[in-house]
Amino acid sequence: MTNRFSEYRIMWVLVFFDLPTETKKERKVAADFRKKIMADGFTMFQFSIYLRHCPSKENAIVHIKRVKTFLPQYGKVGIMCVTDKQFGDIQLFYGRKPEKPQSGPQQLELF
């Protein structure tokens, strides 16, 4: 039996985007996209980069499909999925000062 909470099974989904914001309508579309992905559990990693912790690849696929339904007509959106192990190897800096990566949420299983 494989470990259900393996760092190779747990996934992070990253959504990064560059949407037009020149007009009031474009700003509203961009804000609506951001609100929809946040309502789906994504949190801001950096400006225009949002991420979501998923307990499995199957769960990540569900959220990726959902983000695709939110895609605006214009602009660029990228979606990337990485394992918890890969995400744990990230090197973050605030200026030249190293910063610890965001840790995954605690999982509670009720079965």
C-alpha positions, -999 to 999 in steps of 0.1 A, spaced: 0 0 0 14 34 -9 15 62 16 -16 84 9 2 115 22 35 110 3 53 142 -6 53 128 -42 15 124 -41 5 157 -25 3 184 -52 4 222 -54 -14 239 -83 -1 273 -93 -21 297 -115 -2 327 -129 -18 353 -150 -13 385 -169 -47 400 -177 -54 434 -194 -64 461 -169 -65 493 -191 -102 498 -190 -128 496 -162 -143 465 -178 -109 448 -181 -102 455 -144 -136 440 -135 -129 409 -155 -94 405 -139 -109 410 -104 -137 385 -111 -111 359 -122 -91 365 -91 -122 363 -69 -133 330 -85 -100 313 -80 -98 325 -45 -133 311 -38 -119 278 -51 -93 278 -24 -63 295 -41 -42 320 -21 -19 347 -33 17 336 -36 29 367 -54 10 394 -73 -7 375 -102 5 341 -89 -19 320 -68 -15 285 -54 -36 258 -39 -26 227 -19 -42 195 -31 -40 161 -13 -37 142 -47 -32 145 -84 -68 136 -89 -79 164 -66 -55 188 -84 -71 178 -118 -106 188 -104 -93 223 -95 -74 227 -127 -106 219 -147 -125 244 -125 -99 272 -132 -103 266 -169 -140 274 -166 -131 308 -151 -107 318 -179 -113 353 -192 -115 360 -230 -83 380 -231 -49 378 -213 -25 350 -205 -31 324 -178 -7 296 -169 -15 266 -147 13 244 -133 11 214 -110 41 204 -89 45 178 -62 49 187 -25 85 175 -27 92 199 -56 75 228 -39 94 221 -7 127 227 -26 117 262 -36 141 290 -26 124 322 -16 139 355 -9 126 388 5 152 411 -10 185 392 -2 171 377 30 160 340 26 124 333 35 108 300 44 84 285 19 47 283 28 39 250 45 9 229 35 -23 229 55 -29 202 81 -50 174 66 -79 160 87 -93 127 75 -127 116 89 -130 81 77 
